[in-house]
């Protein structure tokens, strides 16, 4: 499940970077840049650490990292004002939901 979150977060970051590179709507540039800043550490550090922790049976730490990844996706979405429709809504929602499901599964595993 953590691999699926990493795959989707990587896709979201790539999409954000493409939108920035293509010169998306000027009003979207700052929110997109903020989202990139949120996603970069998630993709490069947090989720790979979550996968390693999961492989070592460290479910609590894995849960923490996945929960944080979901929060970063939510924070990205909040960067967009009502007048600036987020081009990332579907991706952010998917990542947040995947993280919620993964954390719920990990909680069940911890309870044994």
VEXMAR-360405 format. One record per residue (C-alpha): residue number from 0; residue in three letters; x, y, z. Coordinates in steps of 0.001 Angstrom, whole numbers. Example, Ala and Ser with C-alpha at 12.3 -4.5 7.8 and 13.67 -1.06 7.14 Angstrom:
2
SITE  seq  type       c1       c2       c3
SITE    0   ALA    12300    -4500     7800
SITE    1   SER    13670    -1060     7140
//
This chain:
112
SITE  seq  type       c1       c2       c3
SITE    0   UNK        0        0        0
SITE    1   UNK     2858     2392      785
SITE    2   UNK     4270     1686    -2690
SITE    3   UNK      935     2709    -4187
SITE    4   UNK      980     5960    -2212
SITE    5   UNK     4550     6627    -3370
SITE    6   UNK     3611     5959    -6988
SITE    7   UNK      667     8362    -6828
SITE    8   UNK     2614    11040    -4952
SITE    9   UNK     5410    10803    -7524
SITE   10   UNK     2823    11174   -10286
SITE   11   UNK     1348    14229    -8556
SITE   12   UNK     4761    15849    -8138
SITE   13   UNK     5630    15208   -11789
SITE   14   UNK     2306    16719   -12843
SITE   15   UNK     2891    19785   -10639
SITE   16   UNK     6347    20276   -12121
SITE   17   UNK     4943    19958   -15654
SITE   18   UNK     2267    22573   -14931
SITE   19   UNK     4891    24959   -13563
SITE   20   UNK     7173    24340   -16548
SITE   21   UNK     4332    24900   -19030
SITE   22   UNK     3625    28262   -17422
SITE   23   UNK      190    27492   -16075
SITE   24   UNK    -2150    30355   -15203
SITE   25   UNK      -49    32994   -13386
SITE   26   UNK    -2449    32910   -10423
SITE   27   UNK    -1730    29192   -10064
SITE   28   UNK     2061    29499   -10100
SITE   29   UNK     2471    30255    -6387
SITE   30   UNK       47    27558    -5168
SITE   31   UNK     1694    25056    -7527
SITE   32   UNK     5156    25991    -6250
SITE   33   UNK     3917    25576    -2671
SITE   34   UNK     2528    22152    -3551
SITE   35   UNK     5852    21132    -5075
SITE   36   UNK     7565    22156    -1831
SITE   37   UNK     5122    19958       89
SITE   38   UNK     5424    16941    -2190
SITE   39   UNK     9207    16875    -2725
SITE   40   UNK    10115    15699      807
SITE   41   UNK     7160    13301      837
SITE   42   UNK     8332    11621    -2378
SITE   43   UNK    12074    11739    -1708
SITE   44   UNK    12182    10982     2009
SITE   45   UNK     8956    10277     3887
SITE   46   UNK     7420     7592     1702
SITE   47   UNK    10671     5695     1028
SITE   48   UNK    11247     5735     4815
SITE   49   UNK     7684     4499     5319
SITE   50   UNK     8315     1578     2975
SITE   51   UNK    11549      678     4791
SITE   52   UNK     9845      957     8173
SITE   53   UNK     6999    -1257     6981
SITE   54   UNK     9465    -3907     5808
SITE   55   UNK    11021    -3846     9279
SITE   56   UNK     7661    -4211    10994
SITE   57   UNK     7728     -695    12434
SITE   58   UNK     4027     -129    11898
SITE   59   UNK     3753     2879    14208
SITE   60   UNK     6449     4834    12377
SITE   61   UNK     5033     3774     9009
SITE   62   UNK     1614     4989    10101
SITE   63   UNK     3069     8332    11199
SITE   64   UNK     4824     8871     7856
SITE   65   UNK     1787     7874     5798
SITE   66   UNK     -464    10089     7888
SITE   67   UNK     1915    12982     7300
SITE   68   UNK     1897    12322     3546
SITE   69   UNK    -1893    12545     3564
SITE   70   UNK    -1738    15803     5494
SITE   71   UNK      684    17249     2946
SITE   72   UNK    -1737    16380      126
SITE   73   UNK    -4522    18118     2064
SITE   74   UNK    -2275    21141     2677
SITE   75   UNK    -1497    21314    -1038
SITE   76   UNK    -5199    21454    -1836
SITE   77   UNK    -5739    24261      676
SITE   78   UNK    -3161    26394    -1188
SITE   79   UNK    -5764    27112    -3829
SITE   80   UNK    -8347    29793    -3142
SITE   81   UNK   -11975    29507    -4165
SITE   82   UNK   -11295    31656    -7222
SITE   83   UNK    -8348    29471    -8261
SITE   84   UNK    -9678    26000    -8958
SITE   85   UNK    -7058    23416    -8060
SITE   86   UNK    -5832    21343   -10994
SITE   87   UNK    -4680    18800    -8408
SITE   88   UNK    -7924    18055    -6567
SITE   89   UNK    -8329    14501    -7842
SITE   90   UNK    -4693    13616    -7216
SITE   91   UNK    -4613    15193    -3754
SITE   92   UNK    -7867    13489    -2763
SITE   93   UNK    -6634    10101    -4002
SITE   94   UNK    -3365    10380    -2085
SITE   95   UNK    -5133    11526     1071
SITE   96   UNK    -7629     8654      822
SITE   97   UNK    -4917     6064      120
SITE   98   UNK    -3010     7285     3167
SITE   99   UNK    -6140     7062     5323
SITE  100   UNK    -6765     3472     4214
SITE  101   UNK    -3123     2491     4728
SITE  102   UNK    -3099     3993     8224
SITE  103   UNK    -6324     2149     9088
SITE  104   UNK    -4791    -1148     7934
SITE  105   UNK    -1640     -465     9938
SITE  106   UNK    -3729      277    13024
SITE  107   UNK    -5414    -3106    12624
SITE  108   UNK    -2042    -4816    12242
SITE  109   UNK     -758    -3118    15393
SITE  110   UNK    -3738    -4363    17384
SITE  111   UNK    -3029    -7861    16115
//
